[in-house]
Amino acid sequence: MVDLNQIKEKIISIVKTEGPLLPIQISRKLEKDTIFAGAVLSELVKQKTLLVSNGKIGSSPIYYISGQENKLSILYSHLPSKEKEAYELLRSHQILKDKDCTPPIRIALRSIKDFSIPLELNGELYWRWHLTQESEAKELLNLAKQKEPEMPTIEAKSQDKLTKYAELEQQRRDSTISSQDEFSIKVSSYFKNKNIAMLELSPIKKKREVEGKIKINSDLGPLEFFVLAKNKKKINEADLSLATDKGRKQKLPVLFLSNGEMTKKCANYLEENLKGRVVFRKIS
């Protein structure tokens, strides 16, 4: 007689270790047929023990557990072209105002539910990147609203307009932030004490976040790093993912600084997925 609870526990263990996974992959590891495995998976989803993606690989969704959201990017290559554009746009800006997007992008944002989370604020609909915390998204919106010009309509195919939009967002941040807040000074002092050249260093969130570039001398010659520093008690996977994306765009390895600690999940994520690309250092 099949012990259903034992099967459930085995599925959860498999997904925790190797997820996200397709149902066929899970059924093979269980050595059970796909119909049986599918029925158990559906029950685990109903119980909210497992999560299931909206997007599909072929005709199948993928199953995962809470904390594996950063791995959902495996769905990207299976998205239609317009959904890929919306994915890249949202990942780049973290938060988008629905009415500022072109109609095709609006539709696509509603389709990529694994990555695009609706956020309603003051009667307006926004979309936030799934790895961006709601509080961080709201802060970005508050910073943007402190400048009078309206955000331009976004056309995903126009790289020039995307660049101008990004520049406008940066100007909005820079115009509202003092360059001499306590956390910025702490980050600058860290590099000065280590005789590390600061090529660029600017606060992007007052008293909370600094980013820029540094140059470190090594036996192999000078090495440049993209720097992201966060004034935060707990650093999670979303923080590292954002830093990695920014570093990738500049084709630079990442130095992540914080006066806080990484969560256990974050430390594992760094070791398993970002080793060699991201260096974490704690500053006091």
C-alpha positions in Angstrom: 0.0 0.0 0.0 1.3 3.4 -1.0 2.1 5.7 1.9 0.8 9.1 0.5 2.4 11.1 3.3 5.8 9.5 2.6 5.4 10.3 -1.1 4.6 13.9 -0.3 7.6 14.3 1.9 9.8 12.8 -0.8 8.5 15.2 -3.4 9.1 18.2 -1.1 12.6 17.0 -0.4 13.3 16.6 -4.1 12.0 20.1 -4.9 13.8 21.7 -2.0 17.1 20.1 -3.3 16.7 20.4 -7.0 13.8 22.7 -7.8 12.2 24.3 -9.7 11.3 21.1 -11.6 8.9 19.9 -14.3 6.4 17.3 -13.2 8.1 14.7 -15.5 11.4 15.3 -13.7 9.7 14.7 -10.3 7.8 11.6 -11.5 11.1 10.1 -12.7 12.8 10.7 -9.4 9.8 9.2 -7.6 9.8 6.3 -10.0 6.0 6.8 -10.4 3.9 7.5 -13.4 3.2 11.2 -14.3 -0.6 10.9 -13.6 0.0 9.8 -10.0 2.8 12.3 -9.5 0.6 15.1 -11.0 -2.3 14.3 -8.6 0.1 14.5 -5.6 1.6 17.7 -6.9 -1.8 19.3 -7.3 -2.7 18.4 -3.7 0.6 19.9 -2.4 -0.1 23.1 -4.3 -3.6 23.3 -2.8 -2.0 22.8 0.6 0.4 25.7 -0.3 3.3 23.4 0.5 4.5 23.7 -3.1 4.2 26.6 -5.6 3.5 26.2 -9.3 4.5 28.6 -12.0 2.2 30.4 -14.3 4.7 30.2 -17.2 5.4 26.9 -18.9 8.2 24.9 -20.5 6.5 23.3 -23.4 3.1 22.5 -22.0 4.1 22.0 -18.4 4.5 24.4 -15.5 7.4 24.1 -13.0 7.1 23.4 -9.3 9.1 25.1 -6.6 9.1 26.1 -3.0 9.1 29.6 -1.4 12.6 31.0 -1.6 13.4 29.6 -5.0 11.7 32.5 -6.9 15.2 33.7 -8.0 15.5 30.5 -10.1 12.3 31.1 -12.1 14.4 32.8 -14.7 14.7 29.3 -16.4 11.3 30.2 -17.8 12.7 33.3 -19.7 13.8 31.4 -22.8 10.4 29.9 -23.2 8.5 33.3 -23.1 7.1 34.8 -26.3 9.1 37.8 -27.7 6.9 40.5 -26.3 6.8 38.9 -22.9 10.6 38.8 -23.0 10.7 42.5 -23.7 8.4 43.2 -20.7 10.5 40.9 -18.5 13.7 42.8 -19.4 12.1 46.1 -19.0 10.7 45.3 -15.5 13.9 43.6 -14.3 15.8 46.7 -15.4 13.6 49.3 -13.7 12.1 47.2 -10.9 8.9 49.2 -10.9 6.7 50.3 -13.9 3.6 52.5 -14.1 1.0 50.7 -16.1 -0.3 53.7 -18.0 3.2 54.8 -19.0 3.7 51.5 -20.9 2.7 50.8 -24.5 -0.4 48.7 -24.9 1.6 45.5 -26.0 3.8 45.8 -22.9 0.8 46.3 -20.6 -0.7 43.0 -22.0 2.7 41.3 -21.6 3.1 42.5 -18.0 -0.2 40.8 -17.2 0.9 37.6 -18.8 4.3 37.2 -17.0 2.7 36.6 -13.6 5.7 34.8 -12.2 7.8 38.0 -12.6 5.3 40.9 -12.6 3.5 41.7 -9.4 0.7 44.3 -9.4 0.9 47.1 -7.0 -1.9 49.7 -6.5 -1.0 53.0 -5.0 -3.1 56.1 -4.8 -5.5 54.7 -7.4 -2.7 54.0 -9.9 -1.6 50.5 -11.1 2.1 49.7 -11.1 4.0 46.5 -11.7 7.0 45.5 -9.5 9.7 43.0 -10.3 9.0 39.8 -8.3 12.3 39.9 -6.4 11.9 43.6 -5.4 10.3 44.0 -2.0 7.0 46.0 -1.9 8.6 48.5 0.5 11.5 49.1 -1.9 9.2 49.5 -4.9 7.2 52.1 -3.0 10.3 54.0 -2.1 11.4 54.1 -5.7 8.0 55.6 -6.5 8.2 58.2 -3.8 11.6 59.3 -5.1 10.3 59.5 -8.7 7.3 61.6 -7.6 9.5 64.3 -6.0 10.4 65.6 -9.5 7.8 67.3 -11.6 8.2 66.0 -15.1 6.0 63.0 -16.0 7.6 59.7 -16.7 7.9 59.1 -20.5 5.8 56.5 -22.3 7.9 53.3 -22.5 8.4 51.6 -25.9 10.4 48.4 -25.2 11.9 48.2 -28.7 13.4 51.7 -28.5 16.8 51.4 -26.7 17.2 55.2 -26.8 13.9 55.7 -24.9 14.9 53.0 -22.4 18.2 54.8 -21.8 16.5 58.2 -21.4 14.0 56.7 -19.0 16.9 55.2 -16.9 18.7 58.5 -16.9 15.6 60.3 -15.8 15.1 57.9 -12.9 18.7 58.4 -11.9 18.3 62.2 -12.1 15.2 62.0 -9.8 17.2 60.0 -7.3 20.2 62.3 -7.4 18.1 65.4 -7.1 16.6 64.2 -3.8 19.6 62.8 -2.1 22.4 64.5 -0.3 25.8 63.2 -1.2 27.1 63.4 2.3 24.7 61.2 4.3 26.2 59.1 7.1 26.1 55.8 5.2 27.8 57.2 2.1 30.6 58.6 4.3 31.0 55.1 5.9 31.3 53.5 2.5 33.8 56.1 1.3 35.9 55.6 4.5 35.9 51.8 3.9 37.6 52.3 0.6 40.0 55.0 1.7 41.2 52.9 4.7 42.0 50.1 2.2 43.6 52.4 -0.3 41.1 51.4 -3.0 40.5 53.9 -5.8 36.9 55.1 -6.1 36.1 55.8 -9.7 32.5 56.6 -9.1 30.4 56.5 -5.9 27.0 58.0 -5.5 24.1 57.6 -3.1 20.9 56.4 -4.8 18.7 56.0 -1.7 19.3 58.5 1.1 21.1 56.9 4.0 20.3 53.4 2.6 22.1 52.6 -0.7 25.2 53.6 -2.6 26.5 52.4 -5.9 29.5 53.0 -8.1 32.8 51.7 -9.4 36.1 51.0 -7.8 39.6 49.9 -9.0 41.6 47.4 -7.0 45.3 46.7 -7.7 46.2 43.1 -8.0 49.0 40.8 -9.1 47.2 40.6 -12.4 46.9 44.3 -12.8 44.1 46.8 -11.9 40.7 45.2 -11.6 37.4 47.2 -11.8 34.3 46.2 -9.7 30.8 47.5 -9.7 29.9 48.4 -6.1 26.5 48.2 -4.4 26.3 49.0 -0.7 23.2 48.6 1.4 22.4 49.9 4.8 20.2 47.0 5.8 20.1 44.6 8.7 19.4 41.5 6.6 20.6 40.9 3.0 18.5 38.5 1.0 18.7 36.8 -2.4 16.8 39.7 -4.1 19.4 42.1 -3.0 22.2 40.0 -4.5 20.1 39.4 -7.7 19.7 43.1 -8.2 23.4 43.8 -7.7 24.3 41.0 -10.1 22.0 42.4 -12.8 23.5 45.8 -12.5 27.0 44.4 -12.6 26.2 42.3 -15.6 25.0 45.4 -17.5 28.3 47.1 -16.9 30.2 43.8 -17.6 31.9 44.0 -14.2 32.2 41.7 -11.2 30.3 42.9 -8.1 31.5 43.9 -4.7 28.5 44.0 -2.3 28.9 45.9 0.9 26.6 46.0 3.9 26.6 46.8 7.6 24.1 43.9 8.0 24.3 40.1 7.7 23.3 37.8 4.9 20.4 35.4 5.6 21.3 31.7 5.6 19.4 31.3 2.3 21.2 34.3 0.8 24.6 32.9 1.8 23.8 29.5 0.2 22.5 31.3 -2.9 25.8 33.3 -3.1 27.9 30.1 -2.8 25.8 28.0 -5.2 25.0 30.5 -7.9 27.2 33.6 -7.7 30.6 32.4 -6.7 33.3 34.2 -8.7 30.8 37.0 -9.7 29.9 38.6 -6.5 32.1 39.3 -3.4 30.3 40.1 -0.1 32.0 42.2 2.5 30.6 43.5 5.8 31.4 47.1 6.8 31.3 48.3 10.4 
